[in-house]
Amino acid sequence: MASRTLASHMSGLSIAAAKENVSPNSKARDGEPRAAGAEGKDAGAHDVKRAAPSEVPSQKPRVFSLGDFDIGKPLGRGKFGNVYLAREKRSQYVVALKVLFKSQLQKAGVEHQLRREIEIQAHLRHPNILRLHGYFYDANRVYLILEYAAKGELYKELQKCGRFDEKRSARYVLQLTRALRYCHTKHVIHRDIKPENLLLDLKGELKIADFGWSVHAPHARRTTLCGTMDYLPPEMIEGQDHDDLVDVWSLGVLMYEFLVGTPPFEASGAHETYRRITKVDLRIPSFVSPEATELLRKLLVKDAKARLSLEAMEQQPWIRKHCGSMLSQ
Ligand SMILES: Nc1ncnc2c1ncn2[C@@H]1O[C@H](COP(=O)(O)OP(=O)(O)OP(=O)(O)O)[C@@H](O)[C@H]1O
């Protein structure tokens, strides 16, 4: 069900997740989404799904507005707005509605980045990539209709557990590998894979969210960086041109963090983190198995071209040992 699109549910089907508590009477406070009628003069809406002619021959893409949704509990607060549980009234489809304030986007100068994020995420269809079903806007806000990830941030799980066991880590690494391989076939480089950008659905499956830093492959030029350096490869922090192999490095950083609980090159200051990344100062604790250690050393390689390819991941002994049921024999 989850892989079906919101547009395909417009006929009024209900889904299991609709049992979630989405109250139609949720009161909107100032600055939060209101029920129907809040759209301004320049409101607009887009269903990002463009149905293939064979799929829904006579159906026009559905156009959404705030009035189409019952707004439920807040799911989290982001840099530019909030995310709410919501239910599309006609189909009863449960989604996460991300509400972004135009004024805040403008102030931070990230409208262009958001446009790119929408454009990229809307065209990706993979079980381990959070679906963007559509978007619409009114005078003050932009609304993203996102797949609901019921188990929330992977980061919080990691904080709760301290670190994951090898089986759980390997399953996440395999899911990430598959999502990244898919992105790369679409010439999309994510460039910002970190635990905060990974969500979990009801079944605990990993979903890559947040394509804010992603780019189409030919344009991966030098860029100004902001935020944490911990997940970035040497070529990016040294300001060089780079390609999809940056995501292989980040996969290695995440694999380490799943197994150990902290990113591998963490240091007290930016200068020292920079030094540790560029020197690949990798220290793997002895509780990490030899198979995982071997794989980490193949992913976290300074020379991007010498890194293990994502295609080769499923043959790695560590993945084969822990992900048997997820692999085709
Ligand atoms: N699709 C979703 N399903 C469930 N919870 C979500 C979903 N999207 C976001 N959340 C929750 O809302 C919080 C805020 O999300 P948001 O993406 O706005 O945060 P952010 O890290 O500031 O992102 P951005 O950098 O894009 O602004 C997340 O940390 C998460 O807990």
The ligand as an SDF file (V2000), in Angstrom:
LIG
                    3D

 31 33  0  0  0  0  0  0  0  0999 V2000
    7.5430   12.4750    6.6600 N   0  0  0  0  0  0  0  0  0  0  0  0
    7.6390   12.5570    7.9810 C   0  0  0  0  0  0  0  0  0  0  0  0
    7.0600   11.6190    8.7680 N   0  0  0  0  0  0  0  0  0  0  0  0
    7.1790   11.7120   10.1150 C   0  0  0  0  0  0  0  0  0  0  0  0
    7.8400   12.6830   10.7670 N   0  0  0  0  0  0  0  0  0  0  0  0
    8.4380   13.6340   10.0330 C   0  0  0  0  0  0  0  0  0  0  0  0
    8.3590   13.6330    8.6100 C   0  0  0  0  0  0  0  0  0  0  0  0
    9.0410   14.7050    8.1470 N   0  0  0  0  0  0  0  0  0  0  0  0
    9.5130   15.3460    9.2200 C   0  0  0  0  0  0  0  0  0  0  0  0
    9.1670   14.7140   10.3660 N   0  0  0  0  0  0  0  0  0  0  0  0
    9.5090   15.1360   11.7220 C   0  0  0  0  0  0  0  0  0  0  0  0
    9.5310   16.5420   11.7670 O   0  0  0  0  0  0  0  0  0  0  0  0
   10.8220   17.0080   12.1380 C   0  0  0  0  0  0  0  0  0  0  0  0
   11.1670   18.2700   11.3630 C   0  0  0  0  0  0  0  0  0  0  0  0
   11.2820   17.9330   10.0120 O   0  0  0  0  0  0  0  0  0  0  0  0
   11.9760   18.8670    8.9560 P   0  0  0  0  0  0  0  0  0  0  0  0
   12.2130   18.0280    7.7450 O   0  0  0  0  0  0  0  0  0  0  0  0
   11.2080   20.1210    8.7740 O   0  0  0  0  0  0  0  0  0  0  0  0
   13.2840   19.1850    9.7280 O   0  0  0  0  0  0  0  0  0  0  0  0
   14.6170   19.8540    9.2990 P   0  0  0  0  0  0  0  0  0  0  0  0
   15.6800   18.9040    9.7610 O   0  0  0  0  0  0  0  0  0  0  0  0
   14.7040   21.2450    9.7830 O   0  0  0  0  0  0  0  0  0  0  0  0
   14.5310   19.7770    7.7590 O   0  0  0  0  0  0  0  0  0  0  0  0
   14.9550   20.8850    6.7590 P   0  0  0  0  0  0  0  0  0  0  0  0
   16.4450   20.9390    6.8740 O   0  0  0  0  0  0  0  0  0  0  0  0
   14.4580   20.3360    5.4530 O   0  0  0  0  0  0  0  0  0  0  0  0
   14.2400   22.1280    7.1740 O   0  0  0  0  0  0  0  0  0  0  0  0
   11.7520   15.8350   11.8610 C   0  0  0  0  0  0  0  0  0  0  0  0
   12.8320   15.9000   12.6930 O   0  0  0  0  0  0  0  0  0  0  0  0
   10.8650   14.6370   12.1060 C   0  0  0  0  0  0  0  0  0  0  0  0
   10.8810   14.3030   13.4760 O   0  0  0  0  0  0  0  0  0  0  0  0
  1  2  1  0
  2  3  1  0
  2  7  2  0
  3  4  2  0
  4  5  1  0
  5  6  2  0
  6  7  1  0
  6 10  1  0
  7  8  1  0
  8  9  2  0
  9 10  1  0
 10 11  1  0
 11 12  1  0
 11 30  1  0
 12 13  1  0
 13 14  1  0
 13 28  1  0
 14 15  1  0
 15 16  1  0
 16 17  2  0
 16 18  1  0
 16 19  1  0
 19 20  1  0
 20 21  2  0
 20 22  1  0
 20 23  1  0
 23 24  1  0
 24 25  2  0
 24 26  1  0
 24 27  1  0
 28 29  1  0
 28 30  1  0
 30 31  1  0
M  END
$$$$
